Amino acid sequence: MEACVTPTPKVSGGDLKPFPNRLYAIPPRVSSGSIPGVSSETYQNDNKEWKKHVSAYKKINSLLDSGRYRNIMDMNAGLGSFAAAIHS
């Protein structure tokens, strides 16, 4: 199993926060400006938008909070905010 575990990458611009704190922490690559078109502000706005959407989804489908769904993907999620919102 150890061969399958990917180590936390070394990133430029700072250290990654430990899980689960990094769910909403601005990643070092974003805060350092190394991703074109993505700023700390756009990252935070993306998080807020997905929290709003997931909250609405949970009103429609109460099973989202049950732990039943583990691998939900949305190809439009972009910055990972969808996964963070589902987790929390």
N, C-alpha and C positions, 0 to 999 in steps of 0.2 A: 504494500500500500504506500510505503514511503516514497517510492519512485513516482507515484502519481500526484503527489502534493507539490504544488507550485509554490516556491518561496515568495515572500513579499518582495517586490522589485525595489531596487535602489532607484530613487527618482531625483531629478535635479530640481532645485528650488525648495527643498525641505524634506521633512520626514512625513510618512503617512501616519495618521492617527490610528491607534489600535481599534479593532472592531469592538463594539458597535459605534464608538464615537465617530468613526470616519463616515458613517452613513450620510451625515449632513455636513461634515467638515469640507471646506473647500480644498480640493486636492492641490498639492504643490505645483503640478504642471499647469493648473488653471491660474493659481495666484501669481505664478512667475510670468504669466503671459506667453507661455510656450505653445499654446494651442490657438492657432489663428481663429478669430471670430468668437472666442469664448472668454469672457471676463468673469471676475468674481460675481459681479452683479447678474450677468446672464445665468450663471450657475445657480445662484440663490433664487432667481425668478423661476428657473426650471423646477427646483425643489418645491417651491410654493405651489406651482401649477399642478404638479403631480400629486401633492398632498390633497389638494382640492378634488382632483379627479378620483383618487382612490377612496376618499371619504364618500363621494357620491356612489361609487361602485359598491362599497360596503353596505350602503343603505338598500341597494337592490339585491345584493347577494351576500347574505350574512355568513356564508361558508368561507368567505375570504379570511375572516378572523379565526377560523376553527383550526388552522394548522394543516388542513387537508390539502391545500395547494402549496407546492414547494417550487415548482418550475414554471412560473408564469412569465411569458415574454411579450413585449410589445415592440415591434420593429421600429416604432416611431419614438421610443423612449429617449434616445439620444445620449444623455449624460448620466444615466443610471439612477435618476431620481425616482423612476417608477418602482424599481426594486427596493429602494430605500423606503418609499412610502408604504409599500406592501409589507415590508418587514416590521415597520413600527406600527 
